[in-house]
């Protein structure tokens, strides 16, 4: 039973941005090369998922108090897991991820190691990047926005490929930064009470939403300039609830603005790779069953 708890404590649904960003980037990079999804791509996704799992394990240790105040899912708070167990799981993810990444490519190993180090610095003292507005924003945008699209590139001749591919990491850097700002708003009170200086804490809600809107529209402009119509639509539709929330102080609308980009991106990745959509549905059903039986809640839900 403990293994199941640690599996769900890795927050598998929060891996969806990682997988979806990778798959959408992969499709657009390889669509003209005649290549299909293969075991190497699956191995890359596994490495990225281990990187994300390690980040979430460490984050829950050092966010114990704020998660309690913000009524977040409490694996530690309910003694389903332990800090020592999370550290052990983090180290296991590090060893397995580095080993698999080294097999995939040298580039994947560099991406994994960089992401894993930033994951520790993000949550653990004395750095605690997440508790500072700019460092928390940049760490999320860099790891989950910029680095992941690079994982689709071949390890040889990286400069040549990146020269023609740089728009994609920059696009996802902007969108992830926008979404990160919106996700900090619901936790504003709890973060302020525990002396965290997130974007939502140091800025007014209107200012934070305005910056998120600018970043999302900037990503739309970048996609339009690169003639990626589907990404233009994704960014424009994602910006609408942010824009409306500027005039309406609605928590539900703010949550929609934070979740809509991920939903749209996941649907797009599922359109490109239908098997992925089936996997997501199965994962959602599994999470619904586990969290209902363990916590007595409905998770995930849109509102």
DOMAR-937806 format. One record per residue (C-alpha): residue in one letter; z, x, y. Coordinates in steps of 0.25 Angstrom, whole numbers, padded with zeros to 4 digits, always signed. Each point is the difference from the previous one (the first is absolute). Example, Ala and Ser with C-alpha at 12.3 -4.5 7.8 and 13.67 -1.06 7.14 Angstrom:
REM residues 2
A+0031+0049-0018 S-0002+0006+0014 
REM end
This chain:
REM residues 303
X+0000+0000+0000 X+0003+0012+0009 X-0014+0005-0001 X-0005-0014+0005 X+0009+0000+0012 X-0005+0014+0004 X-0014-0004-0002 X+0001-0012+0010 X+0009+0009+0009 X-0012+0008+0002 X-0005-0012+0007 X-0014-0001-0007 X-0005-0011+0009 X+0002+0010+0012 X-0010+0009-0007 X-0011-0010+0003 X-0003+0007+0013 X-0002+0013-0007 X-0009-0005-0011 X-0008-0009+0009 X-0002+0010+0011 X-0005+0010-0011 X-0009-0010-0007 X-0007-0005+0012 X-0002+0015+0005 X-0005+0003-0014 X-0010-0011-0001 X-0006+0003+0014 X+0000+0015-0003 X-0007-0001-0014 X-0009-0012+0002 X-0012+0008+0003 X+0003+0010-0011 X-0001-0009-0012 X+0014+0003-0005 X+0009-0010-0006 X+0015-0001-0001 X+0005+0010-0011 X+0012+0006-0006 X+0001+0011+0011 X+0001-0011+0010 X+0011-0007-0008 X+0007+0013-0001 X-0001+0002+0015 X+0006-0014+0002 X+0011+0004-0009 X+0003+0012+0008 X+0000-0008+0013 X+0009-0010-0006 X+0010+0010-0005 X+0001+0006+0014 X+0003-0014+0006 X+0010-0003-0011 X+0008+0013+0004 X-0001-0004+0014 X+0006-0014-0002 X+0011+0006-0009 X+0005+0009+0010 X-0001-0010+0011 X+0009-0010-0007 X+0011+0011-0001 X+0000+0003+0015 X-0003-0015+0005 X+0012-0006-0008 X+0007-0005+0013 X-0012-0005+0007 X-0006-0007-0012 X+0013-0007-0002 X+0000-0005+0015 X-0015-0004-0001 X+0003-0007-0013 X-0010+0009-0008 X-0001+0000-0015 X+0012+0007-0004 X-0001+0008-0013 X+0011+0010+0004 X+0008-0011+0007 X+0001-0008-0013 X+0002+0012-0009 X-0013-0001-0008 X-0003+0014+0003 X+0007+0012+0006 X-0002+0011+0011 X+0000+0011-0011 X-0010-0009-0008 X-0009-0001+0011 X+0000+0015+0003 X-0003+0003-0015 X-0011-0010+0001 X-0005+0007+0012 X+0000+0013-0007 X-0007-0006-0012 X-0011-0005+0009 X-0002+0013+0007 X-0002+0008-0013 X-0009-0010-0007 X-0008-0003+0013 X-0002+0015+0003 X-0004+0002-0015 X-0010-0011+0001 X-0005+0004+0013 X-0003+0014-0004 X-0009-0005-0011 X-0007-0010+0009 X-0004+0011+0011 X+0006+0010+0009 X-0002-0009+0012 X+0008-0011-0007 X+0011+0010-0003 X+0001+0003+0015 X+0000-0014+0004 X+0011-0004-0010 X+0009+0012+0004 X-0002-0003+0015 X+0003-0015-0002 X+0012+0003-0009 X+0006+0010+0010 X-0002-0010+0011 X+0006-0011-0008 X+0013+0008-0001 X+0000+0004+0015 X-0002-0015+0003 X+0013-0005-0005 X+0009+0012-0003 X+0009+0007+0010 X+0000+0008+0009 X-0015-0004+0003 X+0000-0015-0003 X-0014-0002+0006 X+0001-0015-0002 X+0012-0001+0010 X-0009+0005+0012 X-0011-0008+0006 X-0011+0010+0001 X+0003+0008-0013 X+0002-0013-0008 X-0013-0005+0005 X-0008+0012-0002 X+0006+0003-0014 X-0005-0014-0005 X-0013+0001+0006 X-0003+0014-0005 X+0005-0002-0014 X-0005-0014-0003 X-0012+0000+0009 X-0006+0014+0002 X+0003+0007-0013 X-0003-0011-0010 X-0015-0001+0004 X-0002+0015-0001 X+0004-0002-0015 X-0014-0005-0003 X-0007+0013+0005 X-0004+0011-0010 X+0009+0013+0001 X-0012+0009+0002 X-0007+0000+0013 X+0011-0008+0007 X-0004+0004+0014 X-0015-0005-0002 X+0005-0013-0006 X+0011-0003+0010 X-0010+0003+0012 X-0008-0013-0004 X+0012-0007-0005 X+0011+0002+0011 X-0001-0015+0005 X+0006-0006-0012 X+0013+0008+0000 X+0001-0003+0015 X-0003-0015-0002 X+0012-0001-0010 X+0009+0009+0009 X-0002-0011+0011 X+0002-0012-0009 X+0012+0005-0007 X+0006+0004+0013 X-0002-0014+0005 X+0006-0006-0012 X+0012+0009+0000 X+0004-0005+0014 X-0001-0014-0004 X+0009+0002-0013 X+0011+0006+0009 X+0001-0012+0008 X+0007-0009-0010 X+0011+0011-0002 X+0002+0003+0014 X+0015-0006+0000 X+0004+0007-0012 X-0006+0013+0004 X+0006+0000+0014 X+0014-0003-0007 X-0001+0013-0008 X-0005+0009+0011 X-0014+0001-0004 X-0010+0002+0011 X-0013-0007-0006 X-0012-0004+0009 X+0006-0014-0001 X+0014+0004+0005 X-0005+0009+0012 X-0011-0009+0005 X+0000-0015+0003 X-0006-0009-0010 X-0012-0003+0010 X-0002+0015+0002 X+0000+0003-0015 X-0009-0011-0003 X-0010+0004+0011 X+0000+0014-0005 X-0003-0005-0014 X-0011-0009+0005 X-0006+0012+0007 X+0000+0009-0012 X-0006-0011-0009 X-0011-0003+0010 X-0003+0015+0001 X-0002+0000-0015 X-0010-0011+0002 X-0007+0008+0011 X+0000+0012-0009 X-0006-0008-0012 X-0010-0006+0009 X-0005+0013+0005 X-0001+0005-0014 X-0008-0013-0004 X+0010-0004-0010 X-0001-0015+0002 X+0010-0005-0010 X+0011+0009+0006 X-0003-0005+0013 X+0003-0014-0005 X+0012+0004-0007 X+0006+0006+0013 X-0004-0011+0009 X+0006-0011-0009 X+0013+0008-0002 X+0001+0001+0015 X+0000-0015+0002 X+0014-0003-0004 X+0005+0012+0008 X-0007-0005+0012 X+0006-0014-0002 X+0014+0005-0003 X+0000+0006+0014 X+0000-0014+0006 X+0009-0006-0011 X+0013+0005-0004 X-0001-0004-0014 X+0006+0009-0011 X-0009-0007-0011 X-0012+0004+0009 X+0005+0014+0001 X+0001+0001-0015 X-0014-0005-0002 X-0005+0010+0010 X+0006+0011-0009 X-0004-0005-0013 X-0015-0005+0003 X-0006+0013+0001 X+0005+0004-0014 X-0004-0013-0006 X-0014+0001+0006 X-0002+0015-0004 X+0005-0004-0014 X-0010-0011-0001 X-0011+0009+0004 X+0004+0011-0010 X+0000-0011-0011 X-0013-0005+0004 X-0005+0015-0002 X+0007+0001-0013 X+0003-0013-0006 X+0009+0006-0011 X+0010+0004+0011 X+0001-0014+0005 X+0004-0004-0014 X+0010+0011+0000 X+0006-0004+0013 X+0002-0015-0004 X+0007+0005-0013 X+0009+0009+0008 X+0004-0011+0010 X+0003-0009-0012 X+0009+0010-0006 X+0007+0003+0013 X+0002-0015+0002 X+0007-0001-0014 X+0008+0012+0001 X+0006-0002+0014 X+0002-0015-0003 X+0008+0004-0012 X+0007+0012+0006 X+0002-0004+0015 X-0002-0015-0001 X-0011+0001+0011 X-0014-0003+0002 X-0007+0013+0001 X-0011+0003+0005 X-0003-0011+0010 X-0008-0001+0013 X+0011-0006+0009 
REM end
